[in-house]
Amino acid sequence: MPLRPLDGVIVLALEHAVAAPLCTRHLADQGARVIKIERPGVGDFARHYDQRVRGQSSYFVWANRSKESLAFDIKHPRARTILERLLARTDVVVQNLAPGAAARLGMSFETLQATHPRLIVCDISGYGADGPYRDKKAYDLMVQAEAGLLSATGNGDAMARAGFSAADVSAGMYAYSSVLSALLLRARTDQGSHIDVAMFESLAEWMGNPMYYTFDGQPAAARTGGAHPSIAPYGPTRVGDGQTLMLGVQNEREWHRFCAEVLLDAALAEDPRFITNTLRSHNREALNARIAEVFASLDTTEVETRLARAQIAQSRVNAAADLWLHPQLKARGRWTEVHTPAGPVPALRPPATNSAFAARMDPVPAIGEHTDALLVELGFDGEEIAALHAEGAV
């Protein structure tokens, strides 16, 4: 098998929920060996969020493939021996425990650096390692609100939660890229480093455009549902047969083509209400009414044909379930299969394909599935392992 970028890199994951598991799953995709610490008998609480995938959690199946599950009680008196033996061979520690919990376990970067100078430690939290919000509870929706995302979603005065865990996912992706950068830095300096990733700051970065839109006291963009707040026409449109299409006109050249070739009304492009994007945005209700009037007599195929001919951006407004059968994913061979404790399930390959190697797509582990094998690897003999089980340490 061709060498993968992170083959040989060992990641110790003290993780739960979404942000840290998503980070380490992407590291595993690249070949890293991820050893996931779970509570005996209970595991990562994300295992119990729902039962949508053959009785298993949709969150957990998505974010935890290609990992080894080591179940032990990290607060047990004998846990330190297991941790020390793991740390002796670990390259990266990723954790998103409660604020201060890792430090109380002796797992802070400052403590670990003294004995493991090449270790990279990535701490993921809601608001970061310091500041007045450090200890504030930071569930995903709370952070969506704090970072202003809810001010930009929804319609009119009605806010809407983003349809996925946006704060968790943004933090997980910044943690992933930051670990990769830290590994590159270590290759040059032979020294580890500390990564501090905050969900709030990650999502605040993603809110850069809406934030700058309010620069110097200017009013925020209005909530516009599925439409773009500052470009028109750009948003969902109903077609005569009931289908909803998304279309977008980005510049004046496209606007003239849209009027002439899609609406078959070239004169509309010079209507004083619509001659610039700013005016179209201010008069979007009248513009949308005109578009709806034309599209009401057309079916989806005809509208798509006209838009394609005019080279106007378009897409269908799919449901999440439509992704399972999407023709583009099928045509590009994006689907594979991973095994889970409840049997095989389909899985999307990582979105960035590299010609030099295939991403790792190994099973989703059961709670503690690899505990005994890992303990043997760490040098514990059968009698010691039996004692660890008897004492409730594992």
C-alpha positions in Angstrom: 0.0 0.0 0.0 1.4 3.5 -0.8 2.6 5.5 2.1 0.1 7.9 3.6 1.1 11.3 5.0 0.5 10.5 8.6 1.4 6.8 8.6 3.4 6.2 11.8 2.0 9.2 13.7 0.2 8.2 16.9 -2.6 10.4 18.2 -4.0 10.1 21.7 -7.5 11.4 21.8 -9.2 12.4 25.0 -12.4 13.4 23.2 -16.1 13.5 23.1 -19.0 15.0 21.1 -18.0 16.5 17.7 -15.1 19.0 17.5 -12.2 16.8 18.6 -13.5 13.6 17.1 -13.9 15.3 13.7 -10.3 16.6 14.0 -8.9 13.2 14.8 -11.0 11.4 12.2 -9.4 13.6 9.5 -6.0 12.8 11.0 -6.9 9.1 10.8 -8.0 9.5 7.2 -4.5 10.6 6.4 -3.0 7.5 8.1 -2.6 8.5 11.7 -3.1 5.9 14.3 -5.8 7.4 16.6 -6.2 5.9 20.1 -9.5 7.1 21.5 -9.9 7.1 25.3 -13.4 6.2 26.3 -15.2 5.6 29.6 -15.7 1.9 30.3 -19.2 0.8 29.5 -20.4 4.3 28.6 -17.9 5.6 26.0 -18.1 8.9 24.2 -21.5 10.4 25.0 -21.9 11.2 21.3 -22.5 7.4 20.9 -25.9 8.1 22.5 -27.1 11.2 20.7 -29.4 9.3 18.5 -29.9 5.8 17.0 -30.3 6.6 13.3 -27.6 4.3 11.8 -28.6 0.8 12.6 -29.2 1.7 16.2 -26.0 3.7 16.4 -25.5 7.5 16.6 -25.2 9.3 13.3 -22.7 11.7 14.9 -20.5 8.9 16.2 -20.5 6.9 13.0 -19.6 10.0 11.0 -16.7 11.2 13.2 -15.1 8.1 14.6 -14.1 5.7 11.9 -10.5 4.4 11.7 -9.9 4.7 15.4 -9.0 2.3 18.2 -11.1 2.5 21.4 -9.2 2.1 24.7 -11.7 2.1 27.6 -10.3 3.0 30.9 -11.2 5.3 33.8 -8.7 8.2 33.5 -9.4 9.1 37.2 -8.6 5.7 38.5 -5.4 5.5 40.6 -3.8 3.0 38.1 -4.8 5.1 35.1 -1.5 7.1 35.2 0.6 4.1 34.4 -1.5 3.4 31.3 -1.3 7.1 30.3 2.4 7.3 30.8 3.1 4.3 28.7 0.8 5.7 26.0 2.5 9.1 26.1 5.9 7.6 25.7 4.9 6.6 22.1 2.5 9.4 21.3 3.1 12.2 18.8 -0.1 14.3 19.2 -2.6 14.7 22.1 -6.0 16.1 21.1 -8.5 16.8 23.9 -11.8 18.7 24.4 -12.5 17.8 28.0 -14.2 20.4 30.3 -12.1 23.5 30.9 -9.3 22.7 33.3 -9.9 18.9 33.3 -6.8 18.0 31.3 -4.6 20.1 33.6 -6.1 18.4 36.7 -5.2 15.0 35.1 -1.6 16.2 34.5 -2.2 16.4 30.8 -1.5 20.1 30.2 1.1 21.1 27.6 3.2 22.7 30.3 3.3 19.5 32.4 3.8 17.1 29.5 6.5 19.2 27.7 8.9 18.6 30.6 9.1 14.9 29.9 7.9 14.8 26.3 9.4 17.8 24.5 8.4 16.6 21.0 4.8 16.2 22.0 2.1 18.3 20.2 -0.9 19.1 22.4 -4.1 20.4 20.9 -6.7 21.7 23.3 -10.2 22.4 21.9 -12.6 24.4 24.1 -15.5 26.7 23.8 -13.8 30.0 24.4 -10.1 29.3 24.7 -7.7 28.8 27.6 -8.1 32.2 29.2 -10.3 35.3 29.2 -13.6 36.0 31.0 -15.5 33.3 29.0 -13.0 30.5 29.6 -15.3 28.5 31.9 -18.6 29.3 30.1 -20.5 26.2 28.9 -20.1 26.1 25.1 -22.6 23.8 23.4 -22.7 24.2 19.7 -25.9 26.3 19.5 -24.7 28.5 22.3 -21.6 29.3 20.3 -23.6 29.9 17.1 -25.5 32.5 19.1 -22.5 34.1 20.7 -20.5 34.3 17.4 -23.4 36.1 15.6 -24.3 33.2 13.3 -28.0 33.3 14.4 -28.1 36.9 13.5 -27.4 36.0 9.9 -29.6 33.0 9.5 -33.4 32.7 9.2 -35.9 35.1 7.7 -37.0 38.5 8.8 -37.1 38.6 12.6 -37.0 34.8 12.9 -33.5 33.3 13.6 -32.6 29.8 12.5 -30.0 27.4 13.8 -27.5 26.3 11.1 -28.6 22.8 10.1 -25.4 21.2 11.3 -23.0 21.7 14.2 -21.3 24.7 12.7 -19.2 25.7 15.8 -18.0 22.2 16.4 -17.2 21.6 12.8 -15.3 24.8 12.4 -13.2 24.1 15.5 -12.6 20.6 14.4 -11.3 21.7 11.0 -9.0 24.4 12.5 -7.7 21.9 15.0 -7.0 19.4 12.1 -5.1 21.9 10.0 -3.2 23.3 13.1 -2.0 19.8 14.0 -0.8 19.3 10.5 1.1 22.6 10.7 2.5 21.6 14.1 3.8 18.4 12.7 5.5 20.2 9.9 7.1 22.6 12.4 8.3 19.8 14.5 10.0 18.2 11.5 12.1 21.4 11.3 12.7 22.2 15.0 12.4 18.7 16.6 10.2 20.4 19.2 6.5 20.0 20.1 4.1 22.8 20.5 0.8 23.8 22.1 -2.4 24.5 20.0 -5.3 26.3 21.6 -8.4 26.1 19.5 -11.7 27.8 20.5 -15.1 27.0 19.0 -16.0 30.7 19.4 -13.0 32.0 17.6 -13.3 29.4 14.8 -16.8 30.4 14.1 -16.0 34.1 14.5 -13.5 33.7 11.7 -16.2 32.1 9.5 -18.4 35.1 10.3 -15.8 37.4 8.7 -17.9 38.6 5.8 -21.1 39.4 7.8 -18.9 41.1 10.5 -17.0 43.3 8.0 -20.4 44.1 6.3 -21.2 46.0 9.5 -17.8 47.9 9.6 -17.7 51.3 11.2 -21.3 51.1 12.4 -23.0 50.2 9.2 -26.3 48.2 9.6 -26.2 44.4 9.3 -27.5 42.6 6.3 -31.2 41.6 6.8 -32.1 38.0 7.3 -33.2 36.8 3.9 -33.8 33.0 4.3 -32.3 31.1 1.4 -31.6 34.3 -0.7 -28.3 36.2 -0.7 -28.6 39.4 1.5 -26.8 41.7 -0.9 -27.0 40.2 -4.4 -30.1 39.8 -6.5 -31.4 37.7 -8.1 -29.7 35.1 -6.0 -31.7 32.6 -4.1 -34.5 29.9 -4.3 -37.2 30.1 -6.9 -40.2 27.9 -7.4 -40.9 26.4 -10.8 -44.3 25.6 -12.3 -44.1 21.9 -11.5 -43.3 22.4 -7.8 -39.6 22.0 -7.9 -37.4 24.7 -6.2 -34.3 25.8 -8.0 -31.4 27.9 -6.7 -30.1 30.5 -9.1 -27.5 33.2 -8.9 -26.7 36.3 -11.0 -23.3 37.7 -10.0 -22.6 40.6 -12.4 -24.2 42.9 -15.0 -23.2 40.7 -17.9 -25.0 37.8 -16.4 -28.0 40.0 -15.5 -28.5 41.0 -19.2 -28.2 37.4 -20.3 -30.7 36.3 -17.6 -33.3 38.8 -18.8 -32.8 38.1 -22.5 -32.3 34.3 -22.5 -34.1 33.1 -19.4 -37.0 35.5 -18.9 -37.1 36.3 -22.6 -37.5 40.0 -21.7 -34.3 41.8 -22.6 -35.9 45.2 -21.8 -36.2 44.3 -18.1 -32.4 44.6 -17.8 -32.8 48.4 -18.3 -35.7 48.8 -16.0 -34.8 51.7 -13.6 -35.6 49.5 -10.6 -33.1 46.9 -11.7 -30.2 48.4 -13.6 -27.7 47.9 -10.8 -27.3 45.1 -8.2 -27.9 47.6 -5.4 -31.2 48.6 -7.0 -32.1 45.0 -7.6 -31.4 44.2 -4.0 -33.6 47.1 -2.8 -36.4 46.1 -5.1 -36.0 42.3 -4.8 -39.7 41.8 -4.0 -40.8 43.2 -7.4 -37.9 41.4 -9.1 -38.8 38.1 -7.5 -42.4 38.5 -8.5 -41.4 39.0 -12.1 -39.2 35.9 -12.1 -42.0 33.9 -10.4 -44.5 35.0 -13.0 -42.3 33.7 -15.9 -41.3 30.4 -14.1 -44.9 29.6 -13.1 -45.6 28.5 -16.6 -42.5 26.4 -17.1 -41.3 23.0 -15.8 -38.0 22.3 -14.2 -36.4 20.9 -17.3 -37.2 24.1 -19.4 -36.0 26.4 -16.7 -32.7 24.5 -16.2 -32.2 24.4 -20.0 -32.7 28.2 -20.3 -30.4 28.9 -17.3 -27.7 26.5 -18.7 -27.9 28.1 -22.1 -27.5 31.6 -20.6 -24.6 30.3 -18.4 -26.4 31.3 -15.2 -25.4 29.4 -12.0 -28.1 27.0 -10.9 -28.7 24.0 -8.6 -31.6 22.0 -7.3 -32.6 22.5 -3.6 -32.0 19.0 -2.4 -32.8 17.4 1.0 -30.0 15.8 3.1 -31.4 12.4 2.1 -30.9 13.2 -1.6 -27.1 13.0 -1.1 -27.3 9.2 -0.8 -28.2 9.0 -4.5 -26.7 12.2 -5.9 -25.4 11.4 -9.4 -22.2 13.5 -9.0 -21.1 11.6 -5.9 -21.8 8.3 -7.7 -20.1 9.3 -10.9 -16.9 10.3 -9.1 -16.8 7.2 -7.0 -17.1 9.0 -3.7 -18.9 6.2 -1.9 -17.2 3.4 -0.1 -18.1 1.2 2.9 -16.9 1.2 6.5 -17.7 -1.4 9.1 -19.4 -0.6 12.4 -20.3 -2.7 15.4 -23.8 -3.1 13.8 -22.5 -4.0 10.4 -21.2 -2.2 7.3 -22.6 1.2 6.3 -21.9 3.5 3.3 -19.4 6.3 3.9 -18.2 9.2 1.8 -14.5 9.3 1.1 -12.7 12.4 2.4 -13.4 15.4 0.1 -9.8 16.0 -0.9 -8.4 13.3 -3.1 -4.7 12.8 -3.4 -3.2 10.9 -6.4 -0.4 9.5 -4.3 -2.4 7.5 -1.7 -5.8 6.3 -0.7 -7.4 7.6 2.5 -7.7 5.3 5.4 -11.3 4.0 5.8 -11.2 1.6 8.7 -14.1 0.5 11.0 -15.9 2.5 13.6 -14.9 0.9 17.0 -17.1 -0.6 19.7 -16.5 0.8 23.2 -13.2 -0.6 24.5 -12.8 -2.9 21.4 -9.0 -2.5 21.5 -8.4 -2.2 25.2 -6.8 -5.5 25.9 -4.7 -5.6 22.7 -3.4 -2.1 23.5 -2.6 -3.0 27.0 -0.6 -6.0 25.8 1.2 -3.7 23.3 2.0 -1.3 26.2 3.7 -4.1 28.1 1.0 -5.3 30.6 0.8 -9.0 31.1 -2.3 -11.1 31.4 -2.3 -11.0 35.2 -2.0 -7.2 35.2 -4.7 -6.8 32.7 -7.0 -9.1 34.7 -6.3 -7.0 37.7 -7.0 -3.7 35.9 -10.4 -5.2 34.9 -11.1 -6.5 38.4 -10.3 -3.1 39.9 -12.5 -1.2 37.4 -9.6 0.7 35.9 -10.5 -0.6 32.4 
